[in-house]
Amino acid sequence: MVEQLTNQLRDGGSNPTSPLQFIVREIPKEQTHDWLLKKHYAHRIPSLTRAFGLYNDTLQGVLTFGMPPCHFNNGAGIFKNYSVNTLELTRLVINDGLPANTATYFISHSIRLLEKPICLVSFADPNNGHQGYIYQASNWIYTGLSQKGGKDKQWIFQDREYHGKTITIEWMKQFFKQYDNRLNMKQNWINNGGIVEENELRKHRYIYLHGGKQDKRIMREHLALPILSYPKGDNKRYDTSYTPQVQGVLI
């Protein structure tokens, strides 16, 4: 659920210093929570499997990967007759005033720390004014709009997001330990304290193929999704001035 643009992802901020001053390393998932809940515009925690931090002397940004929608597990739905580890880039947020190209630097250096081969998927949300320019600048492949039924709703419970494709009646019965069969899934979710946000527009879907030359060649040969021209449009800008309490000194 992603286009994780902060203000400077579009215009680079005012600091002319090169982003090469930064170090990217894996961090505990819990270290991202304050950033995601209070600094990122969505204000909730997504699916979270791996987390990376952007450092100079202190933590300047976080990037997270999580499990993709279940219909993309191990590349299903992305490739024909090919299986590969697949993750979703779920969040990216960095401080204001950082050098131009810091976000693309952060993405590329985080990907380098992932095991090869791997397929990455991410979503830019036009409902929140995003087209996916950060993915375009990072040479991701645009494959069109997300499927209806999965990303057209945001299922939220206690500040966490859950993939719509994951939520079934049986899953909900196990999760909440109860289910009223007289009501639909949405109403059951709400009655148990959850929130369902409807999206008017389907999300832009991007993928990135990470591996050696042969790995990437094989993945492209088995690609089942179309390769399309990048979408264009205006981006919405958000207030990202909040200073997270977790600043993790680099040692």
C-alpha positions as a printed Julia matrix, in Angstrom:
251×3 Matrix{Float64}:
   0.0     0.0     0.0
   2.48    2.18   -0.91
   3.57    5.17   -2.42
   5.7     6.3     0.42
   6.6     9.77   -0.79
   7.68   12.42    1.63
   8.02   16.01    0.5
  11.61   15.69   -0.65
  11.07   12.59   -2.78
   9.74   14.89   -5.45
  12.1    17.84   -5.33
  15.05   16.61   -3.26
  14.86   19.1    -0.41
  17.23   22.02    0.02
  20.42   20.28    1.18
  22.8    19.92   -1.81
  25.06   17.34   -0.11
  25.33   13.94   -1.82
  23.31   11.05   -0.35
  26.53    9.0    -0.41
  27.13   10.29    3.13
  24.49    7.82    4.38
  24.7     4.21    5.51
  21.85    1.73    5.11
  21.53   -1.24    7.44
  18.85   -3.63    8.69
  17.12   -2.59   11.92
  14.68   -4.18   14.37
  11.09   -3.94   13.12
   9.98   -2.29   16.36
  12.31    0.64   15.63
  10.09    1.65   12.72
   6.83    1.94   14.67
   7.09    5.59   15.76
   8.08    6.6    12.23
   5.19    4.69   10.66
   2.5     5.65   13.16
   3.34    9.34   13.52
   5.47   10.47   10.55
   4.22    8.48    7.58
   0.93    9.8     6.17
  -0.94    6.48    6.59
  -0.37    6.49   10.4
  -0.5     2.71   10.74
   1.77   -0.32   10.61
   1.65   -2.46    7.44
   2.74   -6.03    6.88
   6.3    -5.96    8.18
   8.9    -8.67    7.54
  12.18   -6.78    7.05
  13.11   -3.22    8.04
  16.02   -0.99    7.06
  17.32    2.28    8.45
  18.99    5.23    6.74
  21.78    6.68    8.88
  24.31    9.47    9.0
  25.02    9.86   12.72
  21.41    9.09   13.63
  18.43    7.41   12.0
  17.13    9.56    9.14
  14.56    7.27    7.58
  13.01    3.83    7.55
  12.0     1.44    4.79
   9.99   -1.74    5.3
   9.19   -4.88    3.36
   6.3    -7.21    4.15
   4.44  -10.18    2.79
   2.7    -9.38   -0.51
  -0.99  -10.01   -1.15
  -1.49  -13.77   -0.95
  -2.16  -14.08   -4.69
   1.45  -12.91   -5.25
   3.11  -15.3    -2.78
   6.3   -16.75   -4.3
   5.62  -14.88   -7.51
   2.22  -16.44   -8.2
   0.23  -14.14  -10.45
   3.38  -12.26  -11.41
   5.13  -15.07  -13.3
   4.06  -18.04  -15.42
   5.6   -21.39  -14.5
   8.15  -19.74  -12.22
   8.4   -19.4    -8.45
  10.59  -16.95   -6.57
  10.64  -15.3    -3.15
   8.42  -12.19   -3.31
   8.1    -9.28   -0.89
   6.14   -6.03   -0.91
   7.83   -2.7    -0.28
   5.27   -1.46    2.23
   6.63    1.84    3.58
   9.32    4.43    2.92
   9.65    7.59    4.98
  12.65    9.9     5.45
  13.3    13.2     7.18
  12.8    16.52    5.41
  15.76   18.53    4.11
  17.89   15.57    2.99
  19.91   15.66   -0.25
  18.32   15.13   -3.64
  18.06   11.46   -4.64
  18.28   10.28   -1.02
  15.08    8.24   -1.37
  16.25    6.38   -4.49
  19.62    5.78   -2.81
  17.84    4.37    0.24
  15.69    2.05   -1.86
  18.56    0.72   -3.97
  20.86    0.1    -1.0
  18.09   -1.61    0.97
  17.4    -3.93   -1.96
  21.09   -4.82   -2.11
  20.78   -6.26    1.4
  18.05   -8.71    0.33
  18.8   -12.26   -0.75
  18.88  -12.99   -4.49
  16.87  -13.76   -6.51
  13.78  -11.94   -5.31
  10.8   -10.15   -6.82
   9.54   -6.99   -5.15
   6.1    -5.46   -5.6
   4.79   -2.12   -4.43
   1.67   -0.03   -4.86
   1.24    3.7    -5.42
  -2.1     4.97   -4.2
  -3.82    7.6    -6.38
  -6.49    7.84   -3.65
  -3.75    9.58   -1.63
  -2.39   11.57   -4.57
   0.49    9.26   -5.58
   1.54    8.05   -9.02
   4.71    6.14   -8.12
   7.39    8.61   -9.18
   9.86    7.21   -6.65
   9.55    3.78   -8.31
   9.88    5.32  -11.75
  13.08    7.07  -10.65
  14.33    3.73   -9.27
  13.66    1.85  -12.55
  10.83   -0.35  -11.29
   8.54   -1.95  -13.88
   5.01   -0.56  -14.09
   2.47   -3.33  -14.59
  -0.85   -1.51  -14.43
  -3.56   -1.3   -11.77
  -4.12   -3.59   -8.82
  -6.85   -6.2    -8.89
 -10.29   -5.34   -7.58
 -11.2    -6.89   -4.26
  -7.78   -6.79   -2.59
  -6.43   -3.27   -2.68
  -9.77   -1.5    -3.12
 -10.29   -1.63    0.65
  -7.97   -0.91    3.58
  -8.62   -3.3     6.49
  -7.24   -1.74    9.68
  -7.21   -3.06   13.22
  -5.37   -1.43   16.14
  -3.2     0.72   13.82
  -2.2    -2.24   11.65
  -3.11   -2.93    8.03
  -4.21   -6.33    6.77
  -4.32   -7.35    3.12
  -7.84   -7.65    1.79
  -6.86  -10.84   -0.07
  -5.86  -12.37    3.27
  -9.16  -11.74    5.02
 -11.68  -14.55    4.72
 -14.51  -15.69    6.96
 -12.38  -18.52    8.38
  -9.42  -16.2     8.91
 -11.65  -13.69   10.7
 -13.15  -16.38   12.94
  -9.65  -17.36   14.07
  -8.47  -13.78   14.41
 -11.39  -12.48   16.47
 -12.45  -15.83   17.97
 -16.0   -15.01   16.9
 -18.04  -14.3    13.78
 -21.7   -13.33   13.29
 -22.9   -15.28   10.26
 -25.87  -12.93    9.9
 -23.48  -10.1     8.92
 -20.99   -9.71    6.09
 -17.21   -9.63    6.62
 -16.99   -5.83    6.57
 -19.61   -5.44    9.3
 -18.01   -8.19   11.39
 -14.67   -6.4    11.09
 -16.2    -3.1    12.19
 -18.15   -4.7    15.05
 -14.89   -6.12   16.4
 -13.27   -2.68   16.51
 -11.71   -2.59   13.07
 -11.85    0.08   10.39
 -12.53   -0.45    6.68
 -11.57    2.36    4.33
 -12.92    2.25    0.79
 -10.67    3.27   -2.09
 -12.34    4.86   -5.1
  -9.36    4.25   -7.39
  -7.32    1.1    -7.92
  -3.64    1.39   -7.05
  -0.7     1.58   -9.46
   1.33   -1.65   -9.27
   5.11   -1.73   -9.68
   7.55   -4.65   -9.56
  11.33   -4.89   -9.26
  13.41   -7.92  -10.27
  16.5    -8.36   -8.1
  19.18  -10.9    -8.9
  22.08  -11.72  -11.17
  21.86  -11.22  -14.93
  20.6   -14.75  -15.5
  18.06  -14.5   -12.66
  16.62  -11.28  -14.06
  16.55  -12.66  -17.6
  14.62  -15.74  -16.46
  12.17  -13.65  -14.42
  11.48  -11.35  -17.37
  10.96  -14.34  -19.66
   8.35  -15.76  -17.27
   6.65  -12.45  -16.47
   2.87  -12.77  -16.66
   2.05   -9.11  -16.02
   2.19   -6.47  -18.77
   5.02   -3.93  -18.95
   3.37   -0.54  -19.41
   4.36    3.1   -19.73
   4.68    5.0   -16.45
   1.56    6.88  -15.3
   1.74   10.63  -14.79
  -0.15   13.1   -12.62
   0.2    15.45   -9.69
   1.54   14.24   -6.35
  -0.01   15.27   -3.07
   2.42   16.61   -0.49
   2.21   15.78    3.21
   3.46   17.26    6.45
   6.46   15.11    7.43
   7.93   17.49   10.0
   7.35   15.14   12.97
  10.61   14.1    14.69
  10.43   10.42   15.7
  11.45    9.55   19.24
  13.41    6.55   17.99
  16.53    8.04   16.43
  18.89    5.06   16.8
  22.47    6.33   16.97
  24.78    4.61   14.47
  27.67    2.85   16.22
